[in-house]
Amino acid sequence: MFSIEEELKKLPNKPGVYVMRDKDNNIIYVGKAISLRNRVRQYFRKNNKTARIEKMVSLIDHFEYIVVDNEAEALILECNLIKKNRPKFNVLLKDDKTYPYIKIDLASDYPTVFITRRVVNDGSKYFGPYANPGAAKEMVNFIKEKYKIRQCKTLKERTRPCLNYHIKKCLAPCMGYVTKEEYRQQIQEIMDLLEGKTDKLLKELSEQMNEASQKLYFEKAAYIRDKIQAIERVSEKQKVTNLSENNIDVIGIAQSELEICIEIFFVRGSKMIGREHYFYADLGDMEEKEIVAGFMKQYYLDNPNIPNKIMMKEEIEDKEAIEKWLSTILGKKVEIKTPKKGEKLRFVELAEKNAKVTLENKEKDKSEILMELKNVLKLDKLPRKIETYDISNLSGEYTVAGMCVMQDGIIKKNLSRTFKIKTVFGQDDPRCMEEVIIRRLKHSIENPKGGFGELPDVIFADGGITQIRAVQNAIQKVEEEMKNHDFGHELAVRSKAKSHLTYAEVRSKKSGFKPKVRDTCIWNG
């Protein structure tokens, strides 16, 4: 039997990582500490804890810990455990999008350039991520237009060169028309371009153009001239600041009542080469510096493009440990700075301003969608919480119901549920629907702060009028059982049937839980 009080006494005064688990042995939180004894004990003291931490502590059944030699090792272990287990109370990169990178397969004798969404440790060079996939595609097209690199997926020996050679878009390495050294010179120029080292690249190209011109290789000189002009145009589009450092990531953060947005600007060679943003929900009681620290640990864990400097508005937790960790990965010093004045501060403020705009635009889009849905379904208020139900079985057996939840325009995976049907035998979808709705409503009525949360504003049931009636019957039965409860909540019930959308609106009175069918309509969806 695990005794938390007894185990707290055994904690060593050494650096390490602690793992909190619930009664089902699931990992719910991973943290690191300079002193395991001091840090872990804080969770179980009666001090001022945030609502999020209080909830986490209430779920802790037991914990374990791993002792390491120093804080840097603890940081690396913490990052790896969070990435592997994705504990619900850690700050997680939950954005389900995978952003594109530009990849150069340096392991090949004649590398090619293409777009990928997977970053693996295969000796290749990755550039990105690109928040706008179109920007990545545009850059790759530019490279293939201005550089004569191979475009075939596999390098095979040929009896004659392909069309790309004849239209002067490839040097035909498959035919041996170019040496590895000459081909690699092109690849190095491309990498300089993607890293923002355009000043160096333009200087070298100018020298090559002058040399070709002096040797009367006018066609080659004209080709290099066109390339210089194209690179200058790309470079001019990217220039955004007078910052002198070569590689900088600038992090901005913005909060609303519902979400948090973290925006990153990628500055390479005093030029903006891209940006990225991530959204978080349910972190309102955490400090910004704690959120940013948690974000950075995960974001840079597998990122191949670690900058020399990271700038943000406020100093974060674990600053020195993160600097040491990133410096070890990069092989040279990485600094985390919080500028107080000048151009650098204005650039940080620009990142924060963009984070705020990004967040406002997203919330505006969600609000417009919810407003449109309210109007289409003829609701009296915004459908902030929507639940959908469907019944499934296997040849009339093993019947289950699925519940999906959308709250404030966001799909809430943590609120999704599956129900095993207990009282219905055989294939009878309406009765199964009635059972599930009864069970679900009772959860929130008896325990509003439980795992199901508050009651929904709208219930969608897959099916037709029989499913509508099943939901009505369920509400009526709950009303009979809960008649002594002063429970007032307005419900709207909808049913999606093939290409039509059928709905019956059901309301409850302020005293009791008595539903009233307002109307029933059918219209083409």
N, C-alpha and C positions, 0 to 999 in steps of 0.2 A: 504494500500500500504506500503510495507516494504521499509524503507529508511535506507541503510547501514550507512550513515553518522550520522543519528540521533540515531541509535541503538548503534553505537560505543561510543557515549557520555554517554549512560546509563550503560555501562559495569562497574561492581563493581571491586574494588581492593581486590578481595578475590580469594582463590584457587577454582578451578573447572574444568569442562570439557566443551569444545565448540564443536559444531557440524555444519559443513558447508554443505549447501544443494544447489542443482542446481535449475533451473526453473521448473523442473518436480518433485521437492520435494525429489529427491533422495539424500541420504547422500553420499558425495564424500570425506569427510575427518573428522576424529575425533582426537582431541588433548587434552592435559591436560595443565594446567598452574598453577603456584603459584599465579600469578596475572592475572586474566582474562582481565583486562583493558589493561595492557601492552602487553600481548602476542597477543591478537586478533588484536589490532591496528597495530601491526608490518606488518601483511599481506597486509594492504591497504596503507602503506606508500611507497613513491618512493625511496626505497633503493635497494641495489644490491641483487635481488632475483634470485634463480636458475630458469632455464627454466621450470622445473617441477612445482615449486611453482607458477610461473607466469601463467602457463596454468591453474592450479587449481583455482587461484584467478579470472581469467577471466570467469570461469564457476559458480562462487558463485552468487546465486540470493538472498539468505538470510541465516541467521545463528541463532542458538539458543545456550543456555548455561545452565549448571546446577552447582549451587554453592554447595560446600562441605566444611567440617570442616578443612581438612588438605590435604597435598600433597599425602599422602599414599592412602586416600580414592579416590582422583582424579585418581590416577594410576589404582586402581582396577576397577573403573567405566569406564575409558578409554579402558582398556583391554576387558571388557565385551561388550562394544558397538562395538569395532572393530570386535570381534569374531562374534557377531550377525549380523552386517550389512555389513561387508567386504567392506569398502569404497575403491574406486579405487585408491586414492592417498596415502593411508597408506601402510606401509610395511606389506605385507600379506604372510602367509605361504601358498603358492599356489601349493606346491607339492601335486599332486593328489594321491600319494601312501599312503596307510595306513600300517604302519610297525607293525610287530608282537611283542606282549609282552608274557611273561610267567606268567600265572595267577594261584594263589593258592586261592581257595574259602574257606577262613577262617570261613565263616559263617556256613559252614557245620560241623557236628559232626566229620566226617572223611573226611577231605579235600582231593582233588585230584589236580594234576598238569597238566595243558594243555596250548595250545597256543591260543591266541585270538588277534584280531585286534581292539577290542572295549574296551575302558577304561571307566568304569562306577563306580559311587560311591556306591558300594554295599557291602562294608566291606571286599572285597578281597584284596590280596596283589599282586601288579603287578611289574614285573621286565622287564626292557628294556628301550627304544625300541631296537630291533635288526635290523640293516640295512640289514643284510644277513639273510633271513628267514631260510636258511639251518643251520645256527649256532644255532638258537632258537630250531629248530627241533632236532639237534644233542644233545643239552643240555637236552631237555625233555626225549629223548631216554636214555641218560646216567642216568638220575634220575630214570626212570622206571626200568632200568636194575639193578641198585645198591641199590634201596630202595624198600621195599615191600609195596607199596601204592596201593590203589584200582585204577583200570583202567576202571571200568564200569561208564557209564554216570550218572546213577541213582542208588542210594543205596536202594535195595529192599531186603526184607527178603527172604531167600532161604531155601529149604529143604536140600540142599547139596552145598558145596562150588564149585566154578567154576574151570576151568582148571588152571588159574593163581595161585591159592592156591597150587595146586598139583605140579606145576613146581617151587614153591617157589618164586613167583613174587608178591604175595599179602598175607596179614595176615588175609584175610577173615573177615572184620568187619561186613559183612552182616550176618555172622553166630555167631557173638559175641565171636570170638576166640581171640580178642585183645581188651584191654581197651582203652578208649579215651585218657588217659594219655600216654600210651605206643605209641599209634599211633601219637599223637601230638609231641612226642619226635623226631620221624622221620621227621615230617614237619618242626620242628625248625632247624634240621640239614640241610635240603634242603634250607631253607631261608638263613641260614648262608653261604651256598655254593654260592647261587645266589647273595648275597650281597658282596661276596669276602672275607668273614671272615674265610678264610680257616685255618689260624693259630690256632684260637680258636677251630675250629671244629676238626682239626687233633689232638690237645692235648686231647680233650674230648674222641675221638674215641680210642686213644692210651690207655687211662686209662680204658676204657670199655674192650678193648682187653686183657689187662693185668689181669683185674679182672676175666674175663671169663676163661682165661688160668689157673689162680690159682685155680679156682673152677673146673678145669678139663672139662669145656665146650668147647672142642677143635673145634667142628664144628662151634659154635658161634664165637669163637676167629678167626678162619680162614675166616669166612664171613666178620668180621670187618676188618681183615688184608687186604683182597682184596679191600674192600671199601676205606681204607686209601691209598693204592697204586693207585687206580683209581683217587681219588681226588688230589693226589700229581701230577699226570700226567696232569690233567686239570689245576691245579694251575700253573704249570711250563709253560704251553703254554700261560697263560695270563700275566705273569710277564713282564713288559715293563719299569719300572722306579724305582728309589729309593725314590720317594716322600713318605713322612711319613704320610700325612693326609689320613683319611679313605675314604672320599667321595668327589671327585672333578670332575667337568666338565671343560674341556679345550676347548675353542672356538677359531677357526682360520677362517680367511676370505681371499678370493682371488677374484680379479676382472679381467675381460677382457673387450673388447669393447662392447660385447653383453650381458654378464651375470655376475652375482656375485654368488659365492659359499660360504656357511657357513658350516664349518665342526665342529662337536662336538666329543670329545673323552670322554668316560665314564670311569673314574678311580675309582675303589673301592678297598680299602685295598691294595694300591700300585700295583694294577693289572688292566690292560685294559680288561674290560668286554664287550666292544662294541663301536661302533661309529655311527654317523649319519651325513647326509649332506642334505642341502636344496639349491635350485637354485632360483635366482631372476633375472628378466629381467627389463629393462627400469628404472634402479635406478642409472645410471651413474653419475648424477649430485648431488648425496647425499654423505655426508661424511660417512666413514666406521663406526665411533662411533655411528652415528645416525641410520644406518642400523642395527647394532648389538643390540642397545637398543630396536628398534622396534621388532626385532626378539625375543629377550628374553621375552618381555612382553607377547607375544602370546605363545611362546614355553612352558613356565613354568606355564601358567594359569591353565591348567588341567593336568599337569604332576605329577604323584604320586611319582616320584623319584627325589625330589629336593636335591641337594648335600649340604654339609656344606660350600664348597668353589667353586667359579667359577673364572677361570683364562682366561685372554685374553691379547692381546698385548697393546691396547690403552684403556685409561679410557673412559667410556661411559657416555652419557647424563643420567640424573636422577639416578645416581649411588646410592646415599643414599636412595632415595625413593624405588628403586627396592630391595635393601638390606633389608629394613624394611618390605616391603611387603612379600618377600620370607621367612624372619625370622618368620613372623606371621603365615604363612602357615605351615612351618616345625615345629614350636614350639621351635626352638632354633636358635642361631645366624647363619646367612648365610653371608659370606664375598665375595665381588667381588674384585679380586686382579689383578694388572698388574705388574708381576715380572720384575725386571731389570737385574738380573744376576743369574747365577747358574743353577742348574738342572731344576728348574721350568720354567725359561726363555727358556731353550732348548726344553722343552716339549711344550710350547706355539708355538715356532717356528716350531716344528714338526707338530703340528696341522695345521698351516698355509701352510706348505709345502705340506701336504696331500690335503688341500683344493685346492691348485694350481694344483696338479697332477689330482685330480678328475675333475676339470674344464677343464683342457687341454684334458683329455681323452674324456670327453663328446663332446667338440668342435671338436676333431679329428674324432670322430664317425660321427658327423653331416656332417663334411666336406667330409668325404669319401662317405657318402650316397648321398650328393648333387653331388659329382663328378661322381658317378656311374649313377645317374639319368641323368646328363648332357650327358654322353656318350650313354646311352640307347636311349634317345630321340633325339640324334644328335643335341644338342644345341651349340650355339657359346659361351655361357657364363653360369656360374652357375645359376641354377634356385633358386635364393635366395627368391623370393616371388612367391608363387604359389596360384592361386585361382581356386576353383572347383565350378561348378554350376549344379544344378539339378532342374527339374520342377516337381511339385506334384499337384494333384487335387483330388477332391472327386466326382466321377461320372461325370467328365467334368465341375464341378463347383468349386467355391472357390479356384481358381488356384493361387498358390504361387511359388516363386523360392527361393532356399536356396543357400547362398554363404559361403563357408568355406575357411579359409586362413591359409597357412603355410609360415612362414618367418624365414629364416635361420635355417630351420629344426625344428622349434617350432610351434605347433598349436596355433594360435592367436585367442582365443575365443572372445576377445574384438573387433576384426575386422570382425567377422562373421555378416552376415546380412540376413534378409528375405525381399523379395520384393512382394508386392501385384501387380498382373498383372492388368494393367489399360486399355490397348488398344485391348486386344484379348479376344474374347468371345467364349466359347466352348473349346473343347480339341484340341489344336494345339501347341504341344510342341516346334517345331522349331520357330514359330513366337513368342512364349513366351520367348524363349531363346534370340532371336534377340532383343526384347524390353528390357530385363534385361541387356544385355551386353551394349546396347546403353546408358542406364541410368547410369550404373556403370562407363563407360569410361568418360562420361561427368563430373561426380563428380570430378575425379582426374584432368582432363584437365582444368576445370574451377577453381578448388580450390585444388591445389596440397597439401596444408597443412591441408586439411579438414579431416573429420573423416574416410574417406576411405584410406587415405594415398596415397603413390605413386602407379603408375600403376604396375601390376604384370609382371613378366618375362615370366610366363607360365599361360595359361588358360586351365583348363580341363572342358569339358562339357560332361555330362552323355548322351550317345546315340551313334549315328553313323555318317555317312557322311552328313545326313540332318542337324544335329546339327552343324557340322563343317561349312557347308555352311551358316547356320543362323548366326554364329559368324562372318564369313567373311562379310556377308551383313551388319551386325551391324557396323563393323569397317569401311567399305566403306561409310556408311551413316554418321558416325561421322567425317570421313575425309572430306566429302563434307561440313558439317556444320562448321568444324574447319579449313578450308583451309587457313584462314588468320593468323593462329597461327603458330609460328615457333616451332613446337613440334616434337622432334625426340625421338622415343622410339621403341625398338625392342620387338615384341610380338611373342610368340610361342603358337599355339593353338593345343590342343590335345583333342581327344574324346575317351572315354572308352566305348566299345561296347561288352558286355558279356565277352567271353573268349578271345577276340581279342582287340588289342590296335591300333586305327587308328589315324593318325595325319596328319595335313597339317600345314606347318610352314608359318607364315605370318610376313612380315617385313614392317617396315616403312622407308621412306627415310628421310634424315636429314632435308630437307626443306619440310614442310607440313607433312601430315600424310597419305601417300599413301601406302597401303599394296601391297605385292607381294607374290603370292603363289609359294614357291620354289619346293615343292614336296609333294606327298602323298604316304604313304606306309601302308601296313597292315602286321602285323606279330603276331604270337602266343604270348600272354602275359604270 
